[in-house]
Amino acid sequence: MTKKPFFLRPTLSLLDTLKIMVNTGYRRFPVVENEEVVGIITNQDLLKYLWQNNFKTEALDEEMKKVMSKKVYSVQSNADLGEILKIMREKEIGGLVVLEGEKLRGIITERDILNWIE
């Protein structure tokens, strides 16, 4: 798991979100407001939105909350790998937010799991 992950605020513009994704190489970010996870944004969310808007530059001015997914799949920090893999497979997702209670503690992705297996 990536501990102390980068997270974004829902009012961030899509352009700034895209810049952060390119500069960090990360494909997904938890979205946090008032210390609570309120969504998740992925590179696929951004690409789909831009495609739907014919790749118009103005679309990048929108706030991320318009595009982010509000359905966030998460596990508690003490979850075992089997549980994590089962959720990722069933939900057909590449990452899960890791919480301790309601607080963001990390994010676990397929890349983290593959690196751990090596």
N, C-alpha and C positions, 0 to 999 in steps of 0.2 A: 504494500500500500504506500502511496505517496502521503507522507505525514505533513501536516501543516500545508495543505495544498493552496495554490493560488485560488482565489475566488473573485467573482465579479459582482458588481452592484447592478440591479435591474435598470437603472437610469443611464447606464453607459450606452453610448451610441454604437450602432452596428459597425461603423467604421473603426472605432477604437477597439471593439471586441475582436474584429478581424485582424487588426494590427497586433494585438496581444497574442492571438493564436499563432500568427506567422512568426513573431519574435521568440516565442517560447517553444514552439513545436508541439504544444498540447492541443488535443482535438476536442476536449470537453472541459467545462468549468462549472463548478457549483455556483449558483447565484444566491447571494446572501443579503438579507435586509434585516436590520435590527437584531443581528446575531442569530438569525433563523434562516435555514435553507428554504428558499421560496421557489427554486427552479433549478434547471440545468440547461446549459447552452452547448451545442455541439457544432462542429464544422459542417455537418450535414444539415442542421437546422438553418445555418446561414446560407449555405449554397442553395437549398430548396427555396428559401425566401427570395433570394436574389433572382433565381430562375423564374419564380412566379411573377416577379416585378420586371422582367425583361432586362435584368442587369443594369437598370437605371441607377445612375450615381445617387440620385436623391433618396433612393431606398436605404442607403447607408447612413442617412441622418436619423433614422428611426431609433427609438430607444430599444434596447435589447429585450425588455419585458414584453414587447410585442411579438417576439419570435421565440423566446425561450420556452422550454417545456415546463409546465407547472407540475407535471406528474414526475416525481423524483423517486427512483427506487433506491433504497438504502439498506444497510445492515448495521448492526451494532458492532462496536470495535472488538468484541469478543467472539464474533462469528467465525466458524471454521470454514476452511477452503471448500469443502463439499457443499455447504449451504450457499456460499457465494457463487460457485459454479452453477448450481441448480437454478438459482434466481436469474443469473445472466443468460442461461440457456432458455429457460421458460419465457422470459421477457424479450429475448432476442436483442439484448443490449450488450455493449462493450465495456461498461463500467458501472460501478455502484458508489454512491456517496457513503462514507463511513461516519457514523455518529457515535457519540458517547452520551446517552440520554438524548437530548435534542441538539447538542452542540456538534458542530462540524469538527471532525478529527482527521479526516483524510478522504482519499478517493482511491479505489482499487479498480484497475483496468486489466484487460486481457494482456497488455504489454507487461504489467507488473507480475502477473501470474507466470507468463512465459519466462521472464527474467529470473524469477524465483526457481523455476524448474531446472534451468540450465545448470 
